Amino acid sequence: MSEQRRLSTIAREISDNWTNPYFGAVPYIAAMKEMSGVRDPYGLDSGESIVYYFLSNARNWRGEAARRIKAELNDMLIVAQRGDI
């Protein structure tokens, strides 16, 4: 398994590729820019919940980058649930 990228890196890539994000996704993109991984808390929320909320609000984001990044985030959540990180 390859090393996971930092959430902050992924969030910057999201911002670069999703030029007009859905307003509901914006606060979660901003939160992920401040995080290393899904185990990091953000305020009173868990990192996992931030990623879940982003994915829920990113359903209308389309394209190759969107598919790849959403898959990467989902994989990170699966790994975190298994306790591998």
Secondary structure, DSSP 8 states (H G I E B T S, - for coil): ------HHHHHHHHHHH-SS--TTTHHHHHHHTT-SSTTS-BTTB-HHHHHHHHHHHTTT--SHHHHHHHHHHHHHHHHHHHT--
